[in-house]
Amino acid sequence: MRVAGHVVFVGAAVFLVAVTADTTLTAQINPGSELRKTPQEGGPRRWKIVGGDITLKSAPSPDADDVGAFANAAIVNNLGCMEVADQVWCKVRPFRGGTAGFARAAQLQPAQGPDGVMPMGVDDSRRRARVRDFDSKGKVACAQEHGQAMGTCLAGVARSGGGDATVVVTFPNGFARNLYFVHGEFVRASATMSGVGTDMDWRLQNGRYFIRVDDQRYELPTTLIFEN
């Protein structure tokens, strides 16, 4: 089933996907299935770990060194898959960044976002936000300086499904900053003279995101990220 360019789970979950060799696309499993593709080809953006905790390997082999671990139900980025010795391995990375490694495809399934959408293809929200191609506009609470009382800013959002979105917040003096969301989580802000966008903390409470980036504060309703 396809809804606005995304695949939505209906009934049983659908499994597995793309074959690549390093970063070069090669022959693929289950020809005809769009779920076999990498995001660059229009395939699943992220995987969900299923069937128990996994150990991440440095290479597509059970004998390779361990480079990390993921708990059951963790969400990871899809970096492509390959077949080695009759087993399919997929390269994955935490969607907040970190060490990439290989996991058996048998323990992966395409991940739904918090909105119930399984995002397919590359997230285009940042590109669309740059050209101000917004899905919605409104006002949000904000403060630009440390200790400043909360005021009102203009906000525009470009959404890409599955909880992926870029929000551009513009303060009354014209200063604008991009806030990036992945899988419904705030991950970072754009770099400005105020900072690189990673000195931050945030929480989700009562349907609102409470975000601090450098000395700035933002309060955004969840409907800004998920509402279609």
MDAnalysis code that builds the backbone (N, CA, C; Angstrom):
import MDAnalysis as mda
import numpy as np

u = mda.Universe.empty(684, n_residues=228, atom_resindex=np.repeat(np.arange(228), 3), trajectory=True)
u.add_TopologyAttr("name", ["N", "CA", "C"] * 228)
u.add_TopologyAttr("resid", np.arange(1, 229))
u.add_TopologyAttr("resname", ["MET", "ARG", "VAL", "ALA", "GLY", "HIS", "VAL", "VAL", "PHE", "VAL", "GLY", "ALA", "ALA", "VAL", "PHE", "LEU", "VAL", "ALA", "VAL", "THR", "ALA", "ASP", "THR", "THR", "LEU", "THR", "ALA", "GLN", "ILE", "ASN", "PRO", "GLY", "SER", "GLU", "LEU", "ARG", "LYS", "THR", "PRO", "GLN", "GLU", "GLY", "GLY", "PRO", "ARG", "ARG", "TRP", "LYS", "ILE", "VAL", "GLY", "GLY", "ASP", "ILE", "THR", "LEU", "LYS", "SER", "ALA", "PRO", "SER", "PRO", "ASP", "ALA", "ASP", "ASP", "VAL", "GLY", "ALA", "PHE", "ALA", "ASN", "ALA", "ALA", "ILE", "VAL", "ASN", "ASN", "LEU", "GLY", "CYS", "MET", "GLU", "VAL", "ALA", "ASP", "GLN", "VAL", "TRP", "CYS", "LYS", "VAL", "ARG", "PRO", "PHE", "ARG", "GLY", "GLY", "THR", "ALA", "GLY", "PHE", "ALA", "ARG", "ALA", "ALA", "GLN", "LEU", "GLN", "PRO", "ALA", "GLN", "GLY", "PRO", "ASP", "GLY", "VAL", "MET", "PRO", "MET", "GLY", "VAL", "ASP", "ASP", "SER", "ARG", "ARG", "ARG", "ALA", "ARG", "VAL", "ARG", "ASP", "PHE", "ASP", "SER", "LYS", "GLY", "LYS", "VAL", "ALA", "CYS", "ALA", "GLN", "GLU", "HIS", "GLY", "GLN", "ALA", "MET", "GLY", "THR", "CYS", "LEU", "ALA", "GLY", "VAL", "ALA", "ARG", "SER", "GLY", "GLY", "GLY", "ASP", "ALA", "THR", "VAL", "VAL", "VAL", "THR", "PHE", "PRO", "ASN", "GLY", "PHE", "ALA", "ARG", "ASN", "LEU", "TYR", "PHE", "VAL", "HIS", "GLY", "GLU", "PHE", "VAL", "ARG", "ALA", "SER", "ALA", "THR", "MET", "SER", "GLY", "VAL", "GLY", "THR", "ASP", "MET", "ASP", "TRP", "ARG", "LEU", "GLN", "ASN", "GLY", "ARG", "TYR", "PHE", "ILE", "ARG", "VAL", "ASP", "ASP", "GLN", "ARG", "TYR", "GLU", "LEU", "PRO", "THR", "THR", "LEU", "ILE", "PHE", "GLU", "ASN"])
u.atoms.positions = np.array([
    [0.846, -1.185, 0.000],
    [0.000, 0.000, 0.000],
    [0.877, 1.228, 0.000],
    [0.604, 2.232, -0.829],
    [1.431, 3.413, -0.915],
    [0.593, 4.634, -0.587],
    [1.108, 5.442, 0.334],
    [0.423, 6.657, 0.745],
    [1.400, 7.806, 0.664],
    [1.145, 8.754, -0.215],
    [1.967, 9.955, -0.342],
    [3.455, 9.625, -0.430],
    [3.789, 8.602, -1.222],
    [5.175, 8.261, -1.442],
    [5.818, 7.433, -0.364],
    [5.054, 6.968, 0.616],
    [5.604, 6.145, 1.685],
    [4.845, 4.827, 1.750],
    [5.499, 3.818, 2.318],
    [4.842, 2.543, 2.504],
    [4.326, 2.461, 3.931],
    [3.102, 2.009, 4.100],
    [2.491, 1.887, 5.414],
    [2.290, 0.412, 5.710],
    [2.628, -0.034, 6.920],
    [2.386, -1.411, 7.308],
    [0.886, -1.669, 7.403],
    [0.446, -2.737, 6.802],
    [-0.931, -3.193, 6.939],
    [-0.859, -4.677, 7.242],
    [-1.269, -5.062, 8.447],
    [-1.188, -6.467, 8.823],
    [0.244, -6.835, 9.166],
    [0.710, -7.987, 8.661],
    [2.031, -8.488, 9.022],
    [3.128, -7.584, 8.485],
    [4.230, -7.534, 9.211],
    [5.371, -6.735, 8.776],
    [5.992, -7.347, 7.535],
    [6.601, -6.479, 6.695],
    [7.257, -6.941, 5.488],
    [8.753, -6.939, 5.750],
    [9.470, -7.931, 5.224],
    [10.886, -8.059, 5.508],
    [11.715, -7.795, 4.267],
    [12.827, -7.776, 4.326],
    [14.087, -7.566, 3.700],
    [14.231, -7.167, 2.250],
    [15.302, -6.856, 1.817],
    [15.668, -5.689, 1.105],
    [16.884, -5.709, 0.232],
    [17.756, -4.703, 0.368],
    [18.677, -4.362, -0.711],
    [19.982, -5.126, -0.680],
    [20.658, -5.175, -1.836],
    [21.985, -5.762, -1.896],
    [22.919, -4.725, -2.495],
    [24.009, -4.399, -1.796],
    [25.037, -3.539, -2.357],
    [26.380, -4.159, -2.062],
    [27.404, -3.737, -2.778],
    [28.774, -4.122, -2.467],
    [29.502, -2.839, -2.144],
    [29.904, -2.682, -0.872],
    [30.426, -1.419, -0.373],
    [29.404, -0.335, -0.692],
    [29.779, 0.663, -1.513],
    [28.808, 1.700, -1.848],
    [28.308, 1.564, -3.276],
    [28.701, 0.501, -3.982],
    [28.298, 0.306, -5.369],
    [27.154, -0.686, -5.446],
    [26.061, -0.288, -6.082],
    [24.895, -1.160, -6.174],
    [25.168, -2.296, -7.143],
    [24.754, -3.514, -6.758],
    [24.940, -4.679, -7.614],
    [23.619, -5.402, -7.733],
    [23.674, -6.683, -8.110],
    [22.450, -7.480, -8.228],
    [21.723, -7.526, -6.899],
    [20.413, -7.768, -6.930],
    [19.612, -7.636, -5.729],
    [18.730, -8.843, -5.484],
    [18.336, -8.999, -4.216],
    [17.495, -10.104, -3.793],
    [16.045, -9.809, -4.136],
    [15.283, -10.875, -4.398],
    [13.848, -10.742, -4.641],
    [13.519, -9.646, -5.651],
    [13.934, -9.806, -6.891],
    [13.670, -8.785, -7.894],
    [12.197, -8.425, -7.938],
    [11.923, -7.124, -8.104],
    [10.550, -6.648, -8.176],
    [10.036, -6.066, -6.878],
    [10.724, -6.331, -5.770],
    [10.294, -5.788, -4.481],
    [11.015, -4.483, -4.214],
    [10.259, -3.398, -3.991],
    [10.901, -2.123, -3.715],
    [11.539, -2.105, -2.333],
    [11.159, -3.037, -1.468],
    [11.751, -3.084, -0.141],
    [13.179, -3.614, -0.148],
    [13.673, -4.092, -1.285],
    [15.048, -4.574, -1.366],
    [16.039, -3.435, -1.558],
    [15.568, -2.216, -1.765],
    [16.431, -1.129, -2.203],
    [17.025, -0.340, -1.041],
    [18.138, 0.317, -1.318],
    [18.715, 1.273, -0.388],
    [17.875, 2.550, -0.421],
    [18.012, 3.437, 0.572],
    [17.265, 4.694, 0.513],
    [17.538, 5.505, -0.751],
    [18.774, 5.465, -1.238],
    [19.105, 6.213, -2.453],
    [18.338, 5.707, -3.667],
    [17.914, 4.451, -3.601],
    [17.110, 3.872, -4.685],
    [15.612, 3.956, -4.402],
    [15.252, 4.460, -3.233],
    [13.844, 4.512, -2.855],
    [13.440, 3.450, -1.861],
    [14.406, 2.747, -1.275],
    [14.127, 1.697, -0.300],
    [13.928, 2.231, 1.107],
    [13.810, 1.336, 2.096],
    [13.554, 1.759, 3.488],
    [14.653, 2.672, 4.014],
    [14.245, 3.677, 4.750],
    [15.206, 4.625, 5.318],
    [15.897, 4.041, 6.545],
    [15.148, 3.235, 7.295],
    [15.688, 2.696, 8.551],
    [15.210, 1.272, 8.768],
    [15.949, 0.552, 9.645],
    [15.597, -0.792, 10.068],
    [15.206, -0.794, 11.532],
    [14.415, -1.783, 11.900],
    [14.127, -2.085, 13.297],
    [14.742, -3.443, 13.626],
    [15.446, -3.526, 14.759],
    [16.017, -4.789, 15.193],
    [14.897, -5.684, 15.724],
    [14.847, -6.926, 15.248],
    [13.800, -7.855, 15.681],
    [14.447, -9.174, 16.106],
    [13.738, -9.921, 16.932],
    [14.189, -11.260, 17.309],
    [15.256, -11.290, 18.390],
    [15.446, -10.184, 19.116],
    [16.423, -10.173, 20.195],
    [17.558, -9.198, 19.954],
    [18.396, -9.021, 20.970],
    [19.545, -8.121, 20.870],
    [20.531, -8.644, 19.830],
    [21.299, -7.725, 19.234],
    [22.295, -8.142, 18.241],
    [23.649, -7.522, 18.558],
    [24.691, -8.182, 18.060],
    [26.052, -7.648, 18.112],
    [26.433, -7.188, 16.718],
    [26.924, -5.973, 16.635],
    [27.313, -5.395, 15.349],
    [28.733, -5.838, 15.010],
    [28.954, -6.239, 13.759],
    [30.240, -6.760, 13.324],
    [30.960, -5.752, 12.425],
    [32.287, -5.825, 12.413],
    [33.087, -4.914, 11.595],
    [33.047, -5.279, 10.115],
    [32.645, -6.491, 9.806],
    [32.556, -6.982, 8.431],
    [31.388, -7.970, 8.368],
    [30.906, -8.284, 7.159],
    [29.759, -9.192, 7.035],
    [30.137, -10.649, 7.258],
    [30.485, -10.969, 8.518],
    [30.888, -12.323, 8.876],
    [30.677, -12.514, 10.375],
    [30.217, -13.694, 10.797],
    [30.064, -13.947, 12.241],
    [31.396, -13.970, 12.973],
    [32.496, -14.125, 12.228],
    [33.826, -14.178, 12.841],
    [34.500, -12.810, 12.917],
    [33.873, -11.789, 12.379],
    [34.453, -10.450, 12.397],
    [34.421, -9.878, 13.816],
    [35.229, -8.848, 14.031],
    [35.287, -8.211, 15.341],
    [33.955, -7.541, 15.685],
    [33.648, -7.522, 16.971],
    [32.473, -6.797, 17.451],
    [32.784, -5.301, 17.487],
    [31.846, -4.488, 16.995],
    [32.051, -3.036, 17.011],
    [30.914, -2.315, 17.734],
    [29.957, -3.061, 18.253],
    [28.845, -2.436, 18.959],
    [27.729, -3.431, 19.154],
    [26.644, -2.944, 19.716],
    [25.490, -3.804, 19.968],
    [24.230, -2.960, 19.941],
    [23.116, -3.600, 19.615],
    [21.814, -2.946, 19.631],
    [20.825, -3.830, 20.370],
    [19.979, -3.207, 21.137],
    [18.922, -3.939, 21.824],
    [17.780, -4.237, 20.870],
    [17.023, -5.267, 21.184],
    [15.836, -5.588, 20.403],
    [14.935, -4.360, 20.292],
    [14.404, -4.122, 19.103],
    [13.505, -3.014, 18.777],
    [14.221, -1.693, 18.540],
    [15.562, -1.665, 18.609],
    [16.293, -0.434, 18.298],
    [16.106, -0.080, 16.824],
    [16.209, 1.204, 16.521],
    [16.055, 1.708, 15.165],
    [17.417, 2.145, 14.644],
    [17.781, 1.705, 13.426],
    [19.082, 2.026, 12.847],
    [18.915, 2.418, 11.378],
    [19.876, 3.182, 10.882],
    [19.852, 3.585, 9.476],
    [20.223, 2.433, 8.559],
    [19.591, 2.383, 7.407],
    [19.867, 1.399, 6.368],
    [20.970, 1.937, 5.460],
    [22.147, 1.292, 5.476],
    [23.272, 1.697, 4.627],
    [23.523, 0.707, 3.494],
    [22.613, -0.240, 3.283],
    [22.768, -1.189, 2.201],
    [23.123, -2.581, 2.680],
    [22.855, -3.576, 1.837],
    [23.041, -4.975, 2.200],
    [23.839, -5.721, 1.150],
    [24.394, -6.840, 1.541],
    [25.144, -7.678, 0.616],
    [24.989, -9.139, 1.019],
    [25.168, -10.016, 0.054],
    [25.082, -11.453, 0.304],
    [26.480, -12.027, 0.374],
    [26.782, -12.714, 1.487],
    [28.094, -13.312, 1.701],
    [27.890, -14.722, 2.221],
    [28.417, -15.703, 1.506],
    [28.340, -17.113, 1.920],
    [26.893, -17.505, 2.223],
    [26.002, -17.160, 1.306],
    [24.586, -17.530, 1.383],
    [23.839, -16.863, 2.542],
    [24.432, -15.841, 3.134],
    [23.745, -15.051, 4.149],
    [23.722, -13.593, 3.712],
    [22.622, -12.912, 4.048],
    [22.520, -11.489, 3.736],
    [22.869, -10.684, 4.982],
    [23.793, -9.755, 4.812],
    [24.213, -8.855, 5.876],
    [23.909, -7.423, 5.453],
    [23.519, -6.605, 6.404],
    [23.213, -5.208, 6.119],
    [24.101, -4.308, 6.962],
    [24.614, -3.267, 6.329],
    [25.398, -2.275, 7.047],
    [24.441, -1.265, 7.664],
    [24.616, -0.989, 8.940],
    [23.688, -0.119, 9.664],
    [24.483, 0.865, 10.523],
    [23.784, 1.920, 10.930],
    [24.391, 2.922, 11.794],
    [23.291, 3.511, 12.692],
    [23.601, 3.844, 13.949],
    [22.606, 4.535, 14.769],
    [22.153, 5.820, 14.071],
    [20.863, 6.111, 14.085],
    [20.406, 7.274, 13.318],
    [20.834, 8.598, 13.946],
    [21.338, 8.551, 15.174],
    [21.914, 9.746, 15.778],
    [23.422, 9.844, 15.524],
    [23.962, 8.934, 14.740],
    [25.381, 8.931, 14.462],
    [26.111, 7.931, 15.337],
    [27.313, 7.557, 14.943],
    [28.088, 6.581, 15.692],
    [28.722, 5.583, 14.748],
    [29.256, 4.514, 15.308],
    [29.982, 3.509, 14.538],
    [29.037, 2.683, 13.678],
    [29.382, 2.540, 12.409],
    [28.628, 1.674, 11.514],
    [29.175, 0.262, 11.599],
    [28.328, -0.713, 11.305],
    [28.751, -2.104, 11.300],
    [27.716, -2.953, 10.598],
    [27.931, -4.257, 10.638],
    [27.083, -5.185, 9.897],
    [26.229, -6.035, 10.832],
    [24.987, -6.248, 10.407],
    [24.047, -7.098, 11.139],
    [23.401, -8.067, 10.157],
    [23.021, -9.242, 10.635],
    [22.322, -10.194, 9.782],
    [20.956, -9.623, 9.393],
    [20.627, -9.741, 8.135],
    [19.355, -9.222, 7.640],
    [18.167, -9.926, 8.274],
    [18.367, -11.170, 8.706],
    [17.273, -11.924, 9.313],
    [16.755, -11.264, 10.585],
    [17.548, -10.376, 11.190],
    [17.121, -9.696, 12.407],
    [16.755, -8.239, 12.154],
    [16.428, -7.920, 10.914],
    [16.043, -6.562, 10.559],
    [14.713, -6.559, 9.826],
    [13.927, -5.530, 10.068],
    [12.736, -5.301, 9.258],
    [12.603, -3.800, 9.035],
    [12.009, -3.395, 7.916],
    [11.819, -1.965, 7.674],
    [11.070, -1.309, 8.833],
    [11.563, -0.166, 9.275],
    [11.048, 0.477, 10.483],
    [9.930, 1.466, 10.176],
    [8.870, 1.378, 10.955],
    [7.833, 2.392, 10.952],
    [8.256, 3.566, 11.825],
    [7.860, 4.756, 11.425],
    [8.054, 5.907, 12.278],
    [6.977, 5.979, 13.343],
    [7.102, 6.918, 14.282],
    [6.085, 7.082, 15.324],
    [4.707, 7.426, 14.774],
    [4.662, 7.902, 13.533],
    [3.378, 8.236, 12.899],
    [2.765, 7.060, 12.154],
    [3.388, 5.876, 12.236],
    [2.865, 4.699, 11.558],
    [3.298, 4.567, 10.116],
    [4.079, 5.516, 9.618],
    [4.563, 5.488, 8.236],
    [5.947, 4.852, 8.182],
    [6.174, 3.977, 7.203],
    [7.499, 3.441, 6.952],
    [8.144, 4.308, 5.879],
    [9.058, 5.222, 6.239],
    [9.609, 6.145, 5.245],
    [10.511, 5.429, 4.246],
    [10.328, 5.778, 2.987],
    [11.097, 5.187, 1.898],
    [11.900, 6.287, 1.211],
    [13.098, 5.951, 0.756],
    [13.916, 6.914, 0.034],
    [14.631, 7.873, 0.965],
    [15.389, 8.760, 0.357],
    [16.194, 9.719, 1.113],
    [15.298, 10.814, 1.688],
    [15.576, 11.207, 2.912],
    [14.865, 12.315, 3.553],
    [15.161, 13.600, 2.785],
    [14.123, 14.214, 2.207],
    [14.319, 15.434, 1.426],
    [13.915, 16.694, 2.191],
    [13.653, 16.570, 3.493],
    [13.136, 17.721, 4.228],
    [14.153, 18.858, 4.318],
    [15.433, 18.539, 4.432],
    [16.435, 19.602, 4.526],
    [16.533, 20.374, 3.210],
    [16.522, 19.656, 2.109],
    [16.566, 20.323, 0.805],
    [15.360, 21.222, 0.623],
    [14.177, 20.724, 0.958],
    [12.966, 21.511, 0.780],
    [12.941, 22.712, 1.712],
    [13.461, 22.535, 2.937],
    [13.500, 23.660, 3.869],
    [14.416, 24.775, 3.358],
    [15.506, 24.399, 2.683],
    [16.427, 25.415, 2.167],
    [15.749, 26.331, 1.163],
    [14.820, 25.785, 0.394],
    [14.130, 26.604, -0.614],
    [12.763, 27.056, -0.118],
    [12.522, 26.868, 1.191],
    [11.287, 27.304, 1.853],
    [10.042, 26.649, 1.236],
    [10.207, 25.372, 0.853],
    [9.075, 24.575, 0.367],
    [8.454, 23.878, 1.573],
    [7.613, 24.594, 2.306],
    [7.087, 24.107, 3.570],
    [5.741, 23.411, 3.396],
    [5.512, 22.416, 4.257],
    [4.205, 21.766, 4.327],
    [3.245, 22.538, 5.217],
    [3.792, 23.273, 6.168],
    [2.942, 24.011, 7.106],
    [3.744, 25.149, 7.708],
    [3.045, 26.215, 8.105],
    [3.665, 27.345, 8.789],
    [2.828, 27.696, 10.016],
    [3.478, 28.301, 10.995],
    [2.753, 28.712, 12.189],
    [3.654, 29.490, 13.109],
    [3.242, 29.615, 14.365],
    [4.016, 30.313, 15.376],
    [4.351, 29.359, 16.510],
    [5.562, 29.521, 17.059],
    [6.010, 28.684, 18.175],
    [6.617, 29.575, 19.248],
    [6.680, 29.066, 20.467],
    [7.329, 29.781, 21.559],
    [8.846, 29.652, 21.417],
    [9.570, 30.734, 21.723],
    [11.013, 30.730, 21.524],
    [11.675, 31.782, 22.411],
    [12.955, 31.615, 22.648],
    [13.782, 32.608, 23.322],
    [15.161, 32.548, 22.695],
    [15.720, 33.702, 22.339],
    [16.973, 33.725, 21.593],
    [18.203, 33.816, 22.488],
    [18.051, 34.415, 23.668],
    [19.180, 34.628, 24.557],
    [18.974, 33.886, 25.878],
    [20.075, 33.598, 26.544],
    [20.021, 32.938, 27.847],
    [19.274, 33.815, 28.844],
    [18.319, 33.234, 29.553],
    [17.565, 33.969, 30.552],
    [16.438, 34.825, 30.012],
    [16.306, 34.885, 28.722],
    [15.244, 35.698, 28.105],
    [13.893, 35.012, 28.265],
    [12.845, 35.809, 28.497],
    [11.497, 35.248, 28.574],
    [11.084, 34.703, 27.212],
    [10.239, 33.670, 27.223],
    [9.780, 33.092, 25.973],
    [8.908, 34.086, 25.216],
    [9.170, 34.187, 23.917],
    [8.378, 35.023, 23.034],
    [7.776, 34.184, 21.926],
    [7.562, 34.802, 20.785],
    [6.931, 34.111, 19.662],
    [7.797, 34.219, 18.419],
    [7.986, 33.100, 17.744],
    [8.730, 33.038, 16.485],
    [7.852, 32.448, 15.399],
    [8.198, 32.743, 14.166],
    [7.563, 32.094, 13.020],
    [8.269, 30.761, 12.759],
    [7.517, 29.760, 12.344],
    [8.097, 28.441, 12.058],
    [7.491, 27.879, 10.781],
    [8.352, 27.304, 9.948],
    [7.906, 26.564, 8.771],
    [8.491, 25.175, 8.836],
    [7.730, 24.172, 8.414],
    [8.210, 22.795, 8.498],
    [8.104, 22.105, 7.150],
    [9.167, 21.395, 6.795],
    [9.167, 20.489, 5.642],
    [9.227, 19.079, 6.197],
    [8.210, 18.268, 5.905],
    [8.122, 16.908, 6.440],
    [8.506, 15.884, 5.384],
    [9.018, 14.745, 5.870],
    [9.412, 13.680, 4.954],
    [8.903, 12.323, 5.407],
    [7.927, 12.300, 6.325],
    [7.313, 11.050, 6.754],
    [8.143, 10.292, 7.765],
    [7.482, 9.475, 8.562],
    [8.176, 8.654, 9.533],
    [8.762, 9.420, 10.691],
    [8.329, 10.686, 10.881],
    [8.895, 11.507, 11.940],
    [10.138, 12.261, 11.533],
    [10.460, 12.284, 10.223],
    [11.594, 13.047, 9.703],
    [11.096, 14.414, 9.248],
    [11.733, 15.476, 9.708],
    [11.284, 16.818, 9.357],
    [12.390, 17.829, 9.629],
    [12.326, 18.944, 8.920],
    [13.185, 20.089, 9.187],
    [12.293, 21.286, 9.479],
    [12.503, 21.897, 10.633],
    [11.739, 23.075, 11.038],
    [12.656, 24.285, 10.987],
    [12.230, 25.329, 10.293],
    [12.974, 26.588, 10.247],
    [12.263, 27.578, 11.162],
    [12.939, 27.971, 12.233],
    [12.378, 28.920, 13.196],
    [13.042, 30.276, 12.962],
    [12.233, 31.315, 12.799],
    [12.734, 32.665, 12.548],
    [12.335, 33.577, 13.700],
    [13.344, 34.172, 14.344],
    [13.111, 35.079, 15.459],
    [12.672, 36.454, 14.946],
    [12.100, 37.284, 15.815],
    [11.622, 38.605, 15.381],
    [12.693, 39.481, 14.727],
    [13.981, 39.283, 15.089],
    [15.048, 40.088, 14.488],
    [15.544, 39.532, 13.162],
    [14.911, 38.465, 12.673],
    [15.276, 37.880, 11.389],
    [16.239, 36.716, 11.466],
    [16.834, 36.473, 12.637],
    [17.725, 35.323, 12.795],
    [16.922, 34.032, 12.646],
    [17.409, 33.109, 11.818],
    [16.701, 31.849, 11.573],
    [17.610, 30.669, 11.879],
    [17.008, 29.600, 12.381],
    [17.764, 28.385, 12.655],
    [16.940, 27.169, 12.267],
    [17.620, 26.172, 11.700],
    [16.965, 24.924, 11.324],
    [17.055, 23.924, 12.468],
    [15.936, 23.267, 12.749],
    [15.885, 22.200, 13.744],
    [15.571, 20.901, 13.010],
    [16.399, 19.870, 13.230],
    [16.291, 18.629, 12.478],
    [15.723, 17.510, 13.346],
    [14.753, 16.800, 12.788],
    [14.096, 15.691, 13.486],
    [14.234, 14.421, 12.650],
    [14.543, 13.319, 13.325],
    [14.644, 12.004, 12.688],
    [13.871, 11.005, 13.542],
    [12.975, 10.267, 12.917],
    [12.180, 9.253, 13.617],
    [11.464, 9.867, 14.821],
    [11.016, 11.102, 14.666],
    [10.286, 11.774, 15.726],
    [11.141, 12.318, 16.850],
    [12.461, 12.228, 16.741],
    [13.361, 12.724, 17.768],
    [14.138, 13.932, 17.255],
    [14.339, 14.909, 18.125],
    [15.199, 16.038, 17.773],
    [16.649, 15.572, 17.815],
    [17.402, 15.798, 16.716],
    [18.767, 15.284, 16.645],
    [19.832, 16.373, 16.663],
    [19.541, 17.544, 16.107],
    [20.507, 18.633, 16.124],
    [19.886, 19.854, 15.467],
    [20.647, 20.970, 15.496],
    [20.241, 22.191, 14.810],
    [21.332, 22.593, 13.828],
    [21.010, 23.506, 12.949],
    [22.007, 23.991, 12.001],
    [23.080, 24.794, 12.729],
    [24.278, 24.797, 12.164],
    [25.369, 25.586, 12.728],
    [25.171, 27.055, 12.388],
    [25.387, 27.912, 13.362],
    [25.293, 29.363, 13.173],
    [26.416, 30.006, 13.985],
    [26.440, 31.323, 14.017],
    [27.405, 32.023, 14.867],
    [27.123, 31.754, 16.337],
    [25.905, 31.260, 16.642],
    [25.551, 30.939, 18.023],
    [26.160, 29.622, 18.481],
    [26.575, 28.767, 17.534],
    [27.133, 27.464, 17.895],
    [26.946, 26.476, 16.774],
    [27.491, 25.275, 16.966],
    [27.474, 24.264, 15.908],
    [26.190, 23.459, 15.887],
    [25.311, 23.648, 16.872],
    [24.012, 22.985, 16.852],
    [23.944, 21.667, 17.583],
    [25.045, 21.283, 18.260],
    [25.044, 20.008, 18.982],
    [25.115, 20.195, 20.501],
    [25.295, 21.430, 20.971],
    [25.191, 21.716, 22.403],
    [23.711, 21.878, 22.703],
    [23.069, 20.788, 23.140],
    [21.604, 20.799, 23.175],
    [21.097, 19.827, 24.222],
    [19.846, 20.012, 24.593],
    [19.084, 18.993, 25.297],
    [17.621, 19.184, 24.913],
    [16.847, 18.129, 25.088],
    [15.446, 18.210, 24.683],
    [14.644, 17.142, 25.406],
    [13.353, 17.358, 25.442],
    [12.437, 16.353, 25.974],
    [11.100, 16.496, 25.267],
    [10.340, 15.428, 25.294],
    [8.995, 15.411, 24.720],
    [8.021, 15.220, 25.870],
    [7.131, 16.186, 26.049],
    [6.240, 16.146, 27.202],
    [4.897, 16.760, 26.836],
    [3.822, 16.020, 27.128],
    [2.459, 16.515, 26.909],
    [2.243, 17.065, 25.500],
    [2.759, 16.317, 24.521],
    [2.538, 16.686, 23.131],
    [3.358, 17.862, 22.651],
    [4.438, 18.188, 23.356],
    [5.288, 19.308, 22.957],
    [6.761, 18.918, 23.076],
    [7.554, 19.439, 22.144],
    [9.004, 19.334, 22.232],
    [9.537, 20.555, 22.971],
    [10.333, 20.322, 24.013],
    [11.025, 21.391, 24.723],
    [12.511, 21.241, 24.387],
    [13.046, 22.207, 23.659],
    [14.374, 22.082, 23.068],
    [15.245, 23.263, 23.497],
    [16.489, 22.944, 23.867],
    [17.507, 23.971, 24.039],
    [18.659, 23.673, 23.095],
    [19.072, 24.683, 22.333],
    [20.261, 24.587, 21.486],
    [21.114, 25.820, 21.782],
    [22.339, 25.600, 22.279],
    [23.176, 26.718, 22.734],
    [22.358, 27.524, 23.751],
    [22.213, 28.829, 23.567],
    [21.442, 29.644, 24.513],
    [19.982, 29.815, 24.106],
    [19.598, 29.207, 23.006],
    [18.234, 29.382, 22.493],
    [17.320, 28.270, 23.001],
    [16.033, 28.630, 23.144],
    [15.026, 27.662, 23.577],
    [13.830, 27.704, 22.642],
    [13.254, 26.528, 22.439],
    [12.127, 26.388, 21.522],
    [11.088, 25.457, 22.150],
    [9.826, 25.759, 21.897],
    [8.740, 24.852, 22.273],
    [7.886, 24.628, 21.029],
    [7.823, 23.370, 20.580],
    [7.132, 23.020, 19.345],
    [6.077, 21.955, 19.618],
    [4.881, 22.095, 19.085],
    [3.894, 21.022, 19.215],
    [4.271, 19.846, 18.336],
    [3.955, 18.646, 18.783],
    [4.277, 17.466, 17.978],
    [3.540, 17.474, 16.643],
    [2.401, 18.138, 16.576],
    [1.656, 18.193, 15.306],
    [2.438, 18.917, 14.227],
    [3.398, 19.752, 14.609],
    [4.232, 20.421, 13.613],
    [5.077, 19.404, 12.858],
    [5.485, 18.340, 13.548],
    [6.339, 17.322, 12.935],
    [5.523, 16.262, 12.208],
    [4.367, 15.890, 12.759],
    [3.634, 14.733, 12.252],
    [2.381, 15.051, 11.465],
    [1.785, 16.204, 11.643],
    [0.510, 16.480, 11.000],
    [0.663, 16.547, 9.493],
    [-0.242, 15.882, 8.753],
    [-0.170, 15.878, 7.288],
    [-1.223, 16.815, 6.709],
])
